Amino acid sequence: MTPEFVIGFARQSIELTLMIALPMLGIGLIVGVVVSIIQAATQIQEMTLTFVPKIVSIFLALLFSFPWIMNKIVTFTRELFLNLPNYIN
């Protein structure tokens, strides 16, 4: 195993992790900004008002994007196991 391979493999793993996390992080960011704007406009500073919508929206984003996430993870794992003999040399 060469250092270039290890760096490339680590890069591919990090890219996959970020791509998988992107839908939930994006939805959480958008909902958080919208709730913050509503709180600033109405001057309601209730702490549960910030957490509950974000938790629900992130859960829904995970629910809808779960098949895509599983497809990405299974594809990555399948390629890893199929190419394992090539990686050892």
N, C-alpha and C positions, 0 to 999 in steps of 0.2 A: 504494500500500500504506500503510495507516494503522498507527500504532503499536499500536492495539488489536488489529489483525489479526496483527501480528508476535508480540505477547505471547500471543495466543490460540493461534497455531500452535505457538509454542515450548512452551506449556503442554501442548498435545495431544501433542506429540512426547515430552516428558518423562514424561507419564502412560503413554504406550504403552511406553516403555523400562522404566519401573518395573514395569508389569504383566507384561511379557515376562520380566523377571529374577526376579519373585516366586517362581515354583515352585522354581527352583534355589537361591535364597537361603534360602527357607523350609526346604527339605529339608536343606541344609547346616547351618542353625542347629539343627534338631532332632537331626540325627545328631551334631553337635558337642557338644551338651548331654548326650546319652545317653552318648557316649564319655567325656566328662569325669566324669560321675557314676560310670561303671564304673571309670575310673582312680582316682578318689578312694576308692572302696570297696575296691578291690584293692591300692591303692598301687603300681600298675605305671605308671611314668612313661616309657614308651617313646614317642619322637617319631613313629615310623612308625605307631603305633597311632592317632594322631589324624588323620593325613593320608590314609591309604589308605581307610578307610571313607567319609570325606567325598568323596574324589575319585570313588569308585565310585558312591556314592549320587547325587552331582550329575550324573554321566554318565548314570545310569539315569533321573533326573528329566528331563534334556534329551532323552533318547531317547523317553520317553513323551509329553512335552509338545511335541515338535518340530512335529507337524502343526498344533496349535493356534497355536504361535508363527508358523509360516509363514503361516497363514490371516490372523492379525492384521497381519503385515507387508505381505502382498500387498494386503489390503483398504485399508490406510493409503496405500500407494504408488499403488494404482489411483485412489483418491479424489483424491490429490494431482495426478496427471497429468490426470485428467478435469477438474478444476477449475482447472488452471493458467491458462487464458485469463481466468478470473474474478479470479484473484489479481493478474494484471499490471495490470489497470485501476485 
